[in-house]
């Protein structure tokens, strides 16, 4: 057997393995699509994804919503949190990372150590003091407790990620910009931000998906049903006393993740570039 034949066989086997693993990982989502058109009895009697007697009651009841508020109302609530949170996260994390990566100031090492230590704190430890703080500020039953911490670069992981990327950018580019008369902020905007685009897109996607799926935050701070995001609305749809209408829950879940899928695939190339570059920087 020639070397070319061995390479061809090896490539073929790798593709077969990758396709098999891909099907295994994607199958639950495919099954979810099919199950949204099944009745409860059929969902629990078959593992196949093609419904025998398709029904659309799950989508009809899902759009009916709750007390006159449709699924779109709760999805709109979700993005009232997600969009501001993503925007302020990218701005605050980029500026904070720029400060740590490019400037020397008193207490920098100590501040960076404190910043990194917050990565090891589980959110459940912070829930009680944060709740007391936001209650004193009168922010309960609003979206402020979910958004304001991101304005202050409270999402440490993204700050750390951008610091590592900026350390891989030659300082000579900034020095050349400063010689041409650029201020600190202009240097950041016109020189660093374009080069940080893959990392910024990656941070934005992660924050978008995490904020969209956040359940505990809105559950703790938001009390009015009309302000609930779709994650809590889905939980409200599960009534343990009368039994779950699983096709309705699955249908609403599918509709709720469509925006996240659209955003992810729209920014897929930059996201992959950011993850690939992150493996060789820092």
C-alpha positions as semicolon CSV with decimal commas, in nm:
position;residue;x (nm);y (nm);z (nm)
1;X;0,000;0,000;0,000
2;X;0,144;0,336;-0,103
3;X;0,178;0,637;0,125
4;X;-0,090;0,822;-0,073
5;X;-0,335;0,535;-0,024
6;X;-0,264;0,526;0,350
7;X;-0,323;0,900;0,371
8;X;-0,652;0,866;0,182
9;X;-0,772;0,583;0,407
10;X;-0,667;0,776;0,719
11;X;-0,855;1,086;0,601
12;X;-1,163;0,877;0,521
13;X;-1,163;0,714;0,865
14;X;-1,121;1,049;1,038
15;X;-1,418;1,193;0,849
16;X;-1,630;0,887;0,929
17;X;-1,543;0,920;1,298
18;X;-1,612;1,295;1,301
19;X;-1,946;1,250;1,124
20;X;-2,048;0,974;1,367
21;X;-1,957;1,187;1,671
22;X;-2,133;1,487;1,515
23;X;-2,454;1,289;1,462
24;X;-2,444;1,163;1,822
25;X;-2,403;1,517;1,955
26;X;-2,665;1,676;1,727
27;X;-2,924;1,397;1,758
28;X;-3,080;1,532;2,084
29;X;-3,154;1,862;1,907
30;X;-3,293;1,678;1,603
31;X;-3,506;1,463;1,834
32;X;-3,625;1,778;2,009
33;X;-3,751;1,919;1,679
34;X;-3,943;1,602;1,602
35;X;-4,074;1,564;1,957
36;X;-4,226;1,914;1,945
37;X;-4,475;1,770;1,692
38;X;-4,557;1,461;1,901
39;X;-4,813;1,397;2,172
40;X;-4,703;1,316;2,528
41;X;-4,775;0,944;2,483
42;X;-4,571;0,923;2,163
43;X;-4,279;1,116;2,314
44;X;-4,237;0,853;2,586
45;X;-4,307;0,553;2,364
46;X;-4,053;0,615;2,087
47;X;-3,692;0,730;2,057
48;X;-3,731;0,810;1,686
49;X;-3,744;1,173;1,585
50;X;-4,007;1,143;1,308
51;X;-4,358;1,179;1,456
52;X;-4,614;0,919;1,346
53;X;-4,910;1,152;1,390
54;X;-4,776;1,509;1,377
55;X;-4,959;1,773;1,580
56;X;-4,894;2,148;1,609
57;X;-5,073;2,201;1,939
58;X;-4,737;2,256;2,111
59;X;-4,664;2,563;1,897
60;X;-5,022;2,690;1,916
61;X;-5,036;2,668;2,295
62;X;-4,680;2,794;2,322
63;X;-4,763;3,115;2,139
64;X;-5,077;3,154;2,349
65;X;-4,845;3,246;2,636
66;X;-4,966;3,336;2,984
67;X;-5,246;3,573;3,087
68;X;-5,250;3,750;2,752
69;X;-4,869;3,773;2,727
70;X;-4,736;3,573;2,434
71;X;-4,404;3,394;2,396
72;X;-4,276;3,692;2,197
73;X;-4,339;3,916;2,498
74;X;-4,113;3,703;2,718
75;X;-3,852;3,674;2,443
76;X;-3,851;4,055;2,416
77;X;-3,793;4,071;2,793
78;X;-3,497;3,840;2,753
79;X;-3,330;4,065;2,498
80;X;-3,398;4,374;2,708
81;X;-3,143;4,212;2,939
82;X;-2,917;4,040;2,689
83;X;-2,847;4,318;2,438
84;X;-2,749;4,591;2,690
85;X;-2,549;4,334;2,886
86;X;-2,351;4,226;2,579
87;X;-2,280;4,584;2,469
88;X;-2,163;4,712;2,808
89;X;-1,962;4,393;2,868
90;X;-1,763;4,439;2,549
91;X;-1,697;4,809;2,619
92;X;-1,603;4,771;2,985
93;X;-1,401;4,450;2,940
94;X;-1,203;4,597;2,648
95;X;-1,117;4,919;2,835
96;X;-1,029;4,735;3,157
97;X;-0,815;4,481;2,973
98;X;-0,639;4,767;2,793
99;X;-0,549;4,923;3,125
100;X;-0,408;4,602;3,271
101;X;-0,226;4,495;2,954
102;X;-0,065;4,825;2,856
103;X;-0,021;5,050;3,161
104;X;0,173;5,038;3,484
105;X;0,002;5,193;3,785
106;X;0,018;5,174;4,162
107;X;-0,131;4,850;4,292
108;X;-0,154;4,689;3,949
109;X;-0,032;4,347;4,062
110;X;-0,257;4,345;4,365
111;X;-0,557;4,457;4,159
112;X;-0,488;4,189;3,900
113;X;-0,460;3,925;4,173
114;X;-0,796;4,035;4,315
115;X;-0,943;4,028;3,965
116;X;-0,822;3,673;3,908
117;X;-0,938;3,557;4,251
118;X;-1,297;3,645;4,162
119;X;-1,284;3,375;3,893
120;X;-1,271;3,114;4,170
121;X;-1,577;3,246;4,353
122;X;-1,895;3,052;4,271
123;X;-2,192;3,277;4,197
124;X;-2,395;3,120;4,477
125;X;-2,151;3,273;4,729
126;X;-2,220;3,622;4,590
127;X;-2,597;3,594;4,567
128;X;-2,678;3,697;4,925
129;X;-2,450;4,006;4,953
130;X;-2,548;4,118;4,604
131;X;-2,916;4,079;4,685
132;X;-2,876;4,287;5,002
133;X;-2,685;4,554;4,809
134;X;-2,936;4,580;4,526
135;X;-3,224;4,579;4,774
136;X;-3,067;4,878;4,955
137;X;-3,033;5,055;4,620
138;X;-3,398;4,987;4,537
139;X;-3,313;4,795;4,220
140;X;-3,515;4,480;4,289
141;X;-3,783;4,383;4,036
142;X;-3,583;4,549;3,759
143;X;-3,313;4,450;3,514
144;X;-3,049;4,678;3,670
145;X;-2,893;4,408;3,895
146;X;-2,839;4,196;3,584
147;X;-2,683;4,469;3,368
148;X;-2,504;4,718;3,594
149;X;-2,229;4,477;3,716
150;X;-2,128;4,430;3,352
151;X;-2,090;4,807;3,312
152;X;-1,823;4,787;3,585
153;X;-1,638;4,498;3,414
154;X;-1,785;4,246;3,653
155;X;-1,745;3,964;3,401
156;X;-1,387;3,876;3,494
157;X;-1,345;3,595;3,245
158;X;-1,384;3,829;2,948
159;X;-1,141;4,082;3,095
160;X;-0,881;3,809;3,142
161;X;-0,942;3,676;2,792
162;X;-0,889;4,018;2,633
163;X;-0,579;4,084;2,843
164;X;-0,422;3,768;2,703
165;X;-0,504;3,872;2,347
166;X;-0,365;4,222;2,393
167;X;-0,039;4,084;2,526
168;X;0,011;3,916;2,190
169;X;-0,020;4,245;1,995
170;X;0,315;4,423;1,930
171;X;0,350;4,749;2,123
172;X;0,524;4,903;1,821
173;X;0,185;4,947;1,652
174;X;0,062;5,164;1,938
175;X;0,387;5,359;1,952
176;X;0,356;5,435;1,580
177;X;-0,004;5,554;1,633
178;X;0,102;5,779;1,922
179;X;0,380;5,929;1,708
180;X;0,112;6,012;1,450
181;X;-0,079;6,201;1,717
182;X;-0,332;5,943;1,840
183;X;-0,451;5,976;2,197
184;X;-0,480;5,676;2,428
185;X;-0,846;5,616;2,343
186;X;-0,791;5,669;1,969
187;X;-0,506;5,417;1,981
188;X;-0,738;5,169;2,149
189;X;-1,021;5,231;1,900
190;X;-0,827;5,253;1,573
191;X;-0,536;5,017;1,642
192;X;-0,621;4,758;1,907
193;X;-0,995;4,704;1,860
194;X;-0,966;4,599;1,491
195;X;-0,696;4,350;1,587
196;X;-0,902;4,229;1,882
197;X;-1,212;4,170;1,668
198;X;-1,201;3,786;1,687
199;X;-1,160;3,799;2,066
200;X;-1,431;4,062;2,107
201;X;-1,671;3,860;1,892
202;X;-1,595;3,549;2,101
203;X;-1,665;3,741;2,422
204;X;-1,988;3,878;2,276
205;X;-2,109;3,534;2,171
206;X;-2,030;3,378;2,507
207;X;-2,206;3,659;2,692
208;X;-2,503;3,646;2,454
209;X;-2,554;3,273;2,511
210;X;-2,492;3,284;2,886
211;X;-2,721;3,582;2,941
212;X;-2,993;3,428;2,720
213;X;-2,984;3,107;2,924
214;X;-2,956;3,275;3,264
215;X;-3,222;3,144;3,500
216;X;-3,102;3,218;3,854
217;X;-3,035;3,591;3,801
218;X;-3,387;3,687;3,683
219;X;-3,539;3,441;3,930
220;X;-3,369;3,620;4,222
221;X;-3,414;3,983;4,119
222;X;-3,729;3,996;3,902
223;X;-4,064;3,943;4,075
224;X;-4,325;4,066;3,826
225;X;-4,449;3,805;3,579
226;X;-4,473;4,064;3,300
227;X;-4,097;4,123;3,332
228;X;-3,991;3,758;3,329
229;X;-3,748;3,646;3,056
230;X;-3,823;3,340;2,849
231;X;-3,609;3,109;3,068
232;X;-3,844;3,160;3,365
233;X;-4,151;3,153;3,141
234;X;-4,049;2,804;3,025
235;X;-4,029;2,692;3,387
236;X;-4,374;2,840;3,452
237;X;-4,505;2,621;3,172
238;X;-4,415;2,308;3,368
239;X;-4,706;2,249;3,602
240;X;-4,631;1,943;3,814
241;X;-4,988;1,917;3,939
242;X;-5,162;1,866;3,606
243;X;-4,865;1,717;3,419
244;X;-4,631;1,866;3,161
245;X;-4,736;1,929;2,804
246;X;-4,394;1,831;2,675
247;X;-4,458;1,920;2,311
248;X;-4,548;2,274;2,425
249;X;-4,232;2,304;2,637
250;X;-4,013;2,167;2,358
251;X;-4,174;2,391;2,097
252;X;-4,119;2,703;2,307
253;X;-3,761;2,597;2,383
254;X;-3,687;2,561;2,012
255;X;-3,834;2,900;1,931
256;X;-3,639;3,056;2,218
257;X;-3,299;2,931;2,095
258;X;-3,348;3,041;1,732
259;X;-3,204;3,393;1,791
260;X;-2,898;3,243;1,962
261;X;-2,843;3,005;1,671
262;X;-2,877;3,287;1,418
263;X;-2,627;3,505;1,607
264;X;-2,382;3,218;1,649
265;X;-2,380;3,112;1,284
266;X;-2,363;3,474;1,168
267;X;-2,044;3,528;1,369
268;X;-1,907;3,175;1,335
269;X;-1,594;3,262;1,138
270;X;-1,480;3,533;1,379
271;X;-1,564;3,308;1,674
272;X;-1,351;3,022;1,539
273;X;-1,066;3,265;1,463
274;X;-1,084;3,397;1,818
275;X;-1,078;3,053;1,978
276;X;-0,793;2,937;1,751
277;X;-0,588;3,248;1,821
278;X;-0,654;3,216;2,193
279;X;-0,479;2,881;2,192
280;X;-0,145;3,031;2,091
281;X;-0,150;3,365;2,279
282;X;-0,069;3,451;2,635
